Amino acid sequence: MAKRKKIPAYSYDESLTMLGKLQQMAIDEGNISLALKAEELKCKIAAALADQNAMNDNEDLTKILVDFINDKQNHKNSADICATADEPEKI
């Protein structure tokens, strides 16, 4: 079985830049369908990036809320009632 050559992954910015160049080439050639396809792919990449950022923001918000609840409860001298997946509950 032949070995597959590994292709390095592009970052979001690199992908958007490359698609922008390809889109401009398609426009210059008068190929509107390829230009539209490049625009579609740029939108998908932008949506994936937005989803990733939203997920990271949600994780940060969860940690903030957990810390806040535990801080309020620690003033009552009792065990933490809330924990993130990264830290086990204290009983």
C-alpha positions, 0 to 999 in steps of 0.5 A: 500500500502506498504511503499518503503524503501529508499535506500541511493544514492551513490556518483560517487566515491562510485559507481565507487569503488563498481563497481570496486569491483564487476568487480574484483569479476566477473573476479575472478569467470571467469564471463567475461560478468558480468565483461564487464557489470561492465565496461560498467556501470563504463563508463556510470558513468564517462560520467555522471560525465563529463557531470555534470562537463562540465555543471558546467564549462559552468555556470561559463563561462557564469557568467564570460562573463556576468560580463565582458560585464557588467563591460565594459558597466558600464564604459559607465554609462548605464544599464547592457545589460546582466544578468544571470538567477540568477540576473535580468537585470537592466534597 
